[in-house]
Amino acid sequence: MLMSQLAILIGDATLVGGLVLLLFWLRRYIGLNSLFVAIGAIQYLQVVLAASVYVEILPNVWVSPGSAALFPATIFAVLLIYVEGDANGTRTLAYSLVISNLVLFAISTLAAQHLRLDHQRNLLDLPPALFQQNSRIVLAGTLALFVDIVALIVILEAISRRFGQALFLPVLATLILIMALDSVLFATGAFLGQGNVLEVMVQGFVGKAIVATFYAGLLFGYARLVEVPGRDPAAQGAVTDVFALLTYRQRYEAARAEAIRDKLTGLFNRGYCDEYIPKQIAHAKRSGRPTSLVVIDADGLKQANDRYGHPEGDRLLRVIAETLSEMVRVSDMACRYGGDEFIVVLTAAYGRAARVFAERLIQRLRVRSRALDPPLPWGDVGVTIGIATYPTEANSVGDLIALADQRLYQGKRAGGGRVTGGEIVTAASPVASA
């Protein structure tokens, strides 16, 4: 018999979860309002069942289908809307649930008064207690629900960063943690001071955790079988990447990261560099610490492209970018400024430190070039470097860039493969030209 009650509870979750997913899928045609209405109805039924029906699903574990099956469905719906990227929809549903709970409490209280007075016909012989809700329980449940929704977003964001683009584990972990949080908040708020508070907390969590696990699996199956990334049953085109498996915040961060990166090298691009340098110089001015600008030009890129083809020229640029990525500190910034030119911003670095960095770069490029398989057709990768330092050599962003460029071209005119700036000017070892 216990298994029968558990099976029926899973049946409740299947029916309600399926309805939530169906209305979520239909948002393409009818928007989210139908889902909001359904969640409101589920919320009402949840309250009624929580006040009247409890079943034993495991030995000495009694749960209400309202709390165990219907409450997780509400959180499930919020999760779907948030993952879909609709921040306004998430906020609207959260406030709507709080308001509907309070209105439901008021109407139920008045309905109970009808049944207590004369001149009424109670055709189903319903007890007034079915409608007369405990104000403390309603308040505790409403506040817990609002906290649950806020915590859902925070927890999902934190967990998703660890799991990357995986779906099932972040969703399952988030739902389980929210069920635990809700059980603690609700039991404490509604029953603190009574002898059964711990029992209510534990049994409530067990039921919710079982159904939450089922909902996580339901969402995973829906993502894999229905809303497959890249296929939209409505538009027969690219899905709005509900299940590109990124949350709203993560998608924004991913788009931002893509927009500021150079696609070929993976370094920051010129747009980001143009934003970063003025901010860094302003920071250097406030802190009184120097900043050095290292401008790097790949020697012989045009000749490599003309003679060996653009794929080999691209290899040259990637070798430089990979070497820079290994050498820059977390506090520094390296970008591909355009074509064959790179810029490195070295924070808290005077010219001499920048020069050491530049000379080490030339040496590392030589070593890396000779380890390539297959090797570059022309031999070693060579670069010419110009250095300028704020505030000892330039007092503005424009002057700093202009001075570093001037020194770069001074080195190019002298034959390339050298470092110019950084307190002293000497030629580095010549590099084979394409």
C-alpha positions as CSV (number, residue, x, y, z in Angstrom):
1,M,0.0,0.0,0.0
2,L,2.9,2.4,0.7
3,M,4.2,1.9,-2.8
4,S,0.7,2.6,-4.2
5,Q,0.6,5.9,-2.4
6,L,4.1,6.8,-3.7
7,A,3.2,5.7,-7.2
8,I,0.1,8.0,-7.1
9,L,2.3,10.8,-5.8
10,I,4.6,10.3,-8.8
11,G,1.5,10.2,-11.0
12,D,0.4,13.6,-9.5
13,A,3.9,15.0,-10.4
14,T,3.7,13.5,-13.9
15,L,0.4,15.1,-14.6
16,V,1.3,18.5,-13.2
17,G,4.8,18.5,-14.5
18,G,3.6,17.5,-18.0
19,L,1.1,20.4,-17.9
20,V,3.8,22.9,-16.9
21,L,6.0,21.7,-19.8
22,L,3.2,21.8,-22.3
23,L,2.3,25.3,-21.4
24,F,5.9,26.3,-21.4
25,W,6.3,24.9,-24.9
26,L,3.2,26.7,-26.1
27,R,4.7,30.0,-25.0
28,R,5.8,30.4,-28.7
29,Y,2.2,30.7,-29.7
30,I,0.3,32.0,-26.7
31,G,2.9,33.5,-24.4
32,L,3.5,32.7,-20.7
33,N,0.1,33.9,-19.4
34,S,-1.5,30.5,-19.6
35,L,1.4,29.1,-17.6
36,F,1.0,31.8,-15.0
37,V,-2.8,31.0,-14.7
38,A,-2.1,27.3,-14.3
39,I,0.5,27.9,-11.6
40,G,-2.1,30.1,-9.8
41,A,-4.6,27.2,-9.9
42,I,-1.9,24.8,-8.7
43,Q,-1.1,27.1,-5.9
44,Y,-4.7,27.1,-4.7
45,L,-5.0,23.3,-4.9
46,Q,-1.7,23.0,-3.1
47,V,-3.1,25.0,-0.1
48,V,-6.3,23.0,0.0
49,L,-4.5,19.7,-0.1
50,A,-1.9,20.8,2.4
51,A,-4.7,21.6,4.8
52,S,-6.7,18.4,4.3
53,V,-4.9,15.4,2.8
54,Y,-1.8,13.5,3.9
55,V,-0.6,10.1,2.7
56,E,2.1,7.7,4.0
57,I,4.7,7.1,1.2
58,L,7.4,5.5,3.3
59,P,7.2,3.9,6.7
60,N,6.2,6.7,9.1
61,V,6.7,9.4,6.4
62,W,3.5,11.3,5.9
63,V,3.3,14.0,3.2
64,S,0.6,16.0,1.6
65,P,0.3,15.8,-2.2
66,G,0.0,19.6,-2.1
67,S,3.3,20.1,-0.5
68,A,5.2,17.2,-2.0
69,A,3.9,17.3,-5.6
70,L,2.4,20.7,-6.3
71,F,4.8,23.0,-4.5
72,P,7.9,21.6,-6.4
73,A,5.9,22.1,-9.6
74,T,5.7,25.8,-8.8
75,I,9.5,26.0,-8.3
76,F,9.9,23.9,-11.5
77,A,7.9,26.5,-13.5
78,V,10.0,29.3,-12.1
79,L,13.2,27.4,-13.0
80,L,12.0,26.9,-16.6
81,I,11.2,30.5,-17.1
82,Y,14.5,31.7,-15.6
83,V,16.6,29.3,-17.6
84,E,14.7,30.3,-20.8
85,G,16.1,33.8,-20.1
86,D,12.9,35.7,-19.3
87,A,14.0,37.8,-16.3
88,N,10.7,39.8,-16.5
89,G,8.7,36.6,-16.6
90,T,10.5,35.3,-13.5
91,R,10.0,38.5,-11.6
92,T,6.3,38.6,-12.6
93,L,5.6,35.1,-11.5
94,A,7.4,35.6,-8.2
95,Y,5.3,38.7,-7.3
96,S,2.1,37.1,-8.6
97,L,2.5,34.1,-6.4
98,V,3.0,36.2,-3.3
99,I,-0.1,38.4,-4.2
100,S,-2.2,35.3,-5.0
101,N,-1.3,33.7,-1.7
102,L,-2.5,36.7,0.2
103,V,-5.6,37.1,-1.8
104,L,-6.4,33.4,-1.4
105,F,-6.0,33.7,2.3
106,A,-8.5,36.6,2.4
107,I,-11.1,35.0,0.3
108,S,-10.8,31.6,2.1
109,T,-11.2,33.4,5.5
110,L,-14.4,35.1,4.2
111,A,-15.7,31.8,2.8
112,A,-15.3,30.2,6.2
113,Q,-17.4,33.0,7.7
114,H,-20.2,32.2,5.3
115,L,-20.4,28.6,6.5
116,R,-20.5,29.7,10.2
117,L,-23.5,31.9,9.8
118,D,-27.2,31.0,9.3
119,H,-29.1,31.3,6.0
120,Q,-26.6,29.3,4.0
121,R,-26.7,25.9,2.2
122,N,-23.6,23.8,2.4
123,L,-24.5,21.3,-0.3
124,L,-21.3,19.2,0.1
125,D,-21.3,19.6,3.9
126,L,-17.8,21.2,3.8
127,P,-16.3,22.0,7.2
128,P,-15.5,25.7,7.8
129,A,-12.0,24.5,8.8
130,L,-11.3,23.7,5.2
131,F,-11.3,27.4,4.4
132,Q,-10.2,28.9,7.7
133,Q,-6.4,29.0,7.2
134,N,-4.0,29.7,10.0
135,S,-2.6,33.2,9.3
136,R,0.8,32.2,10.7
137,I,1.1,29.2,8.3
138,V,0.0,31.3,5.3
139,L,2.5,34.1,6.2
140,A,5.3,31.6,6.7
141,G,4.5,29.8,3.4
142,T,4.3,33.0,1.4
143,L,7.6,34.4,2.7
144,A,9.3,31.0,2.3
145,L,8.1,30.9,-1.3
146,F,9.5,34.3,-2.2
147,V,12.8,33.5,-0.5
148,D,12.8,30.2,-2.4
149,I,12.5,31.9,-5.8
150,V,15.3,34.4,-5.0
151,A,17.5,31.6,-3.7
152,L,16.7,29.5,-6.8
153,I,18.4,32.0,-9.0
154,V,21.4,32.5,-6.8
155,I,22.0,28.8,-6.2
156,L,21.5,27.9,-9.9
157,E,24.0,30.6,-11.0
158,A,26.6,29.4,-8.5
159,I,26.2,25.7,-9.2
160,S,26.1,26.2,-13.0
161,R,29.4,27.9,-13.0
162,R,31.0,24.7,-11.6
163,F,29.2,22.3,-14.0
164,G,29.6,24.5,-17.2
165,Q,26.9,23.6,-19.8
166,A,25.7,20.4,-18.1
167,L,22.0,20.5,-17.3
168,F,20.8,17.6,-15.2
169,L,23.1,17.9,-12.2
170,P,22.8,21.7,-11.7
171,V,19.0,21.5,-12.0
172,L,18.8,18.5,-9.6
173,A,21.2,20.0,-7.1
174,T,19.3,23.4,-7.2
175,L,15.9,21.8,-6.8
176,I,17.1,19.6,-3.8
177,L,18.7,22.6,-2.1
178,I,15.5,24.7,-2.6
179,M,13.3,21.9,-1.2
180,A,15.6,21.7,1.9
181,L,15.5,25.5,2.3
182,D,11.8,25.6,2.0
183,S,11.3,22.8,4.5
184,V,13.4,24.6,7.0
185,L,11.8,28.0,6.5
186,F,8.2,26.8,6.4
187,A,8.5,24.4,9.4
188,T,10.3,27.0,11.4
189,G,8.0,29.8,10.6
190,A,4.8,27.9,10.9
191,F,5.5,25.4,13.7
192,L,8.3,26.8,15.8
193,G,7.5,26.2,19.5
194,Q,5.5,23.1,18.8
195,G,6.8,19.6,19.5
196,N,6.6,18.3,15.9
197,V,8.6,21.0,14.1
198,L,11.5,18.7,13.3
199,E,9.2,15.9,12.2
200,V,7.3,18.3,9.8
201,M,10.7,19.6,8.5
202,V,12.1,16.2,7.8
203,Q,9.0,14.5,6.4
204,G,8.3,17.5,4.2
205,F,11.8,17.5,2.8
206,V,11.7,13.7,2.0
207,G,8.5,14.0,-0.1
208,K,9.6,17.2,-1.9
209,A,13.1,15.8,-2.6
210,I,11.6,12.6,-4.2
211,V,9.3,14.7,-6.5
212,A,12.1,17.3,-7.2
213,T,14.3,14.5,-8.5
214,F,11.5,13.4,-10.8
215,Y,11.1,16.9,-12.1
216,A,14.8,17.3,-12.8
217,G,14.6,14.1,-14.9
218,L,11.5,15.4,-16.6
219,L,13.2,18.6,-17.5
220,F,16.3,16.8,-18.8
221,G,14.2,14.5,-21.0
222,Y,12.2,17.5,-22.3
223,A,15.5,19.3,-23.1
224,R,16.9,16.3,-25.0
225,L,13.8,15.2,-26.8
226,V,11.7,18.3,-27.4
227,E,13.7,21.5,-27.2
228,V,16.8,20.3,-28.8
229,P,19.4,23.1,-29.2
230,G,19.3,24.3,-32.8
231,R,15.7,23.0,-33.6
232,D,12.6,25.0,-33.0
233,P,9.3,23.1,-33.7
234,A,7.5,26.4,-34.2
235,A,9.9,28.3,-36.4
236,Q,11.8,25.3,-37.8
237,G,14.9,27.3,-37.2
238,A,17.2,28.0,-34.3
239,V,15.7,27.6,-30.9
240,T,15.9,30.7,-28.6
241,D,18.4,28.5,-26.8
242,V,16.3,27.6,-23.8
243,F,18.5,24.6,-23.7
244,A,21.7,26.0,-25.0
245,L,21.9,25.1,-21.3
246,L,22.8,28.6,-20.1
247,T,21.0,30.7,-17.5
248,Y,20.0,34.3,-18.3
249,R,23.0,35.7,-16.5
250,Q,25.4,33.1,-18.0
251,R,24.1,33.8,-21.5
252,Y,24.8,37.5,-21.0
253,E,28.3,36.8,-19.8
254,A,28.9,34.3,-22.6
255,A,27.8,36.9,-25.2
256,R,29.9,39.6,-23.5
257,A,32.9,37.3,-23.5
258,E,32.4,36.5,-27.2
259,A,32.0,40.1,-28.1
260,I,35.3,41.2,-26.6
261,R,37.4,38.3,-27.9
262,D,39.3,38.0,-31.1
263,K,38.0,34.9,-32.8
264,L,41.3,33.8,-34.4
265,T,43.6,34.2,-31.3
266,G,41.3,34.1,-28.3
267,L,42.9,37.3,-27.0
268,F,40.9,40.4,-26.2
269,N,40.0,42.5,-29.3
270,R,40.6,46.1,-30.1
271,G,37.2,47.2,-28.9
272,Y,37.9,45.9,-25.4
273,C,41.5,47.3,-25.5
274,D,40.2,50.8,-26.3
275,E,37.9,50.6,-23.3
276,Y,40.5,49.0,-21.0
277,I,43.5,51.3,-21.4
278,P,41.8,54.5,-20.3
279,K,40.4,52.7,-17.2
280,Q,43.8,51.3,-16.4
281,I,45.5,54.7,-16.8
282,A,42.9,56.3,-14.5
283,H,43.5,53.6,-12.0
284,A,47.3,54.1,-12.2
285,K,46.8,57.8,-11.7
286,R,44.7,57.2,-8.5
287,S,47.1,54.6,-7.1
288,G,50.3,56.3,-8.1
289,R,51.6,53.2,-9.7
290,P,53.0,53.0,-13.2
291,T,51.6,51.2,-16.2
292,S,53.6,50.1,-19.3
293,L,52.3,49.7,-22.8
294,V,53.9,47.0,-24.9
295,V,53.1,47.2,-28.6
296,I,54.0,44.1,-30.6
297,D,54.2,43.7,-34.4
298,A,54.5,40.3,-36.1
299,D,57.5,40.4,-38.5
300,G,56.8,39.2,-42.0
301,L,53.1,38.4,-41.7
302,K,52.3,39.8,-45.2
303,Q,55.1,37.9,-46.8
304,A,54.0,34.7,-45.0
305,N,50.4,35.2,-46.3
306,D,51.6,36.0,-49.8
307,R,54.1,33.2,-50.1
308,Y,52.7,30.3,-48.0
309,G,49.0,31.2,-47.7
310,H,46.7,32.7,-45.0
311,P,46.5,29.4,-42.9
312,E,50.3,29.7,-42.2
313,G,49.9,33.4,-41.4
314,D,47.1,32.5,-39.0
315,R,49.4,29.9,-37.4
316,L,52.0,32.7,-36.8
317,L,49.4,34.9,-35.1
318,R,48.2,32.0,-32.9
319,V,51.7,31.2,-31.8
320,I,52.2,34.8,-30.6
321,A,48.8,34.8,-28.9
322,E,49.4,31.5,-27.1
323,T,52.8,32.7,-25.9
324,L,51.4,36.0,-24.6
325,S,48.5,34.1,-22.8
326,E,51.1,32.1,-21.0
327,M,53.2,35.1,-20.0
328,V,50.8,37.8,-18.9
329,R,49.8,38.0,-15.3
330,V,46.2,38.0,-14.1
331,S,46.4,41.7,-13.5
332,D,47.7,42.4,-17.1
333,M,45.8,42.5,-20.4
334,A,46.8,41.2,-23.8
335,C,44.9,41.9,-27.0
336,R,45.1,41.5,-30.7
337,Y,44.9,45.2,-31.8
338,G,44.4,44.5,-35.4
339,G,46.1,42.7,-38.3
340,D,49.6,41.8,-37.2
341,E,49.7,44.0,-34.1
342,F,49.2,43.0,-30.4
343,I,49.1,45.2,-27.3
344,V,50.0,44.1,-23.8
345,V,49.2,46.4,-20.8
346,L,51.5,45.7,-17.8
347,T,50.1,47.0,-14.6
348,A,52.4,48.2,-11.8
349,A,55.4,47.9,-14.2
350,Y,58.0,50.5,-15.0
351,G,59.8,50.5,-18.4
352,R,62.6,48.2,-17.3
353,A,60.2,45.5,-16.2
354,A,58.3,45.9,-19.5
355,R,61.6,45.5,-21.4
356,V,62.4,42.3,-19.5
357,F,58.9,41.0,-20.5
358,A,59.5,42.0,-24.1
359,E,62.9,40.3,-24.4
360,R,61.6,37.2,-22.7
361,L,58.7,37.1,-25.2
362,I,61.2,37.1,-28.1
363,Q,63.2,34.3,-26.6
364,R,60.0,32.2,-25.9
365,L,58.8,32.7,-29.4
366,R,62.0,31.4,-30.8
367,V,61.8,28.3,-28.5
368,R,58.2,27.7,-29.4
369,S,58.8,28.1,-33.1
370,R,61.4,25.4,-33.1
371,A,59.1,23.0,-31.2
372,L,56.2,23.3,-33.7
373,D,55.1,20.2,-35.6
374,P,54.9,20.8,-38.4
375,P,57.4,23.6,-38.3
376,L,56.6,27.0,-39.9
377,P,58.0,27.1,-43.5
378,W,60.2,30.2,-42.9
379,G,61.6,29.2,-39.5
380,D,61.2,31.2,-36.3
381,V,58.4,33.6,-35.4
382,G,59.8,37.1,-35.1
383,V,58.3,40.3,-33.5
384,T,59.2,43.9,-33.2
385,I,58.3,45.6,-29.9
386,G,57.8,49.2,-28.8
387,I,57.4,50.2,-25.1
388,A,56.1,53.3,-23.4
389,T,55.4,53.9,-19.7
390,Y,52.9,56.0,-17.8
391,P,53.5,58.5,-16.1
392,T,57.3,58.7,-16.6
393,E,57.2,59.0,-20.4
394,A,53.6,60.0,-21.2
395,N,50.8,61.7,-19.2
396,S,47.8,60.7,-21.3
397,V,46.4,57.7,-23.0
398,G,46.9,59.2,-26.5
399,D,50.5,60.2,-25.8
400,L,51.2,56.7,-24.3
401,I,49.9,54.9,-27.4
402,A,51.6,57.3,-29.8
403,L,54.9,56.9,-28.1
404,A,54.8,53.1,-28.0
405,D,53.8,53.1,-31.7
406,Q,56.6,55.6,-32.6
407,R,59.1,53.3,-30.9
408,L,57.6,50.2,-32.6
409,Y,58.1,51.8,-36.1
410,Q,61.5,52.9,-35.1
411,G,62.4,49.3,-34.5
412,K,60.7,48.2,-37.8
413,R,62.8,50.8,-39.7
414,A,65.9,49.5,-38.0
415,G,65.2,46.0,-39.4
416,G,62.7,44.5,-37.0
417,G,63.2,41.7,-34.5
418,R,64.1,44.1,-31.7
419,V,62.8,45.9,-28.6
420,T,62.7,49.7,-28.5
421,G,61.9,51.5,-25.3
422,G,62.0,50.4,-21.7
423,E,64.8,52.8,-20.6
424,I,67.4,51.5,-23.1
425,V,67.3,50.6,-26.8
426,T,69.1,47.6,-28.1
427,A,68.5,45.2,-30.9
428,A,67.4,41.7,-30.2
429,S,68.6,38.7,-32.1
430,P,67.4,38.9,-35.7
431,V,64.6,36.5,-36.7
432,A,64.4,34.8,-40.0
433,S,62.2,36.7,-42.4
434,A,59.5,35.3,-44.6
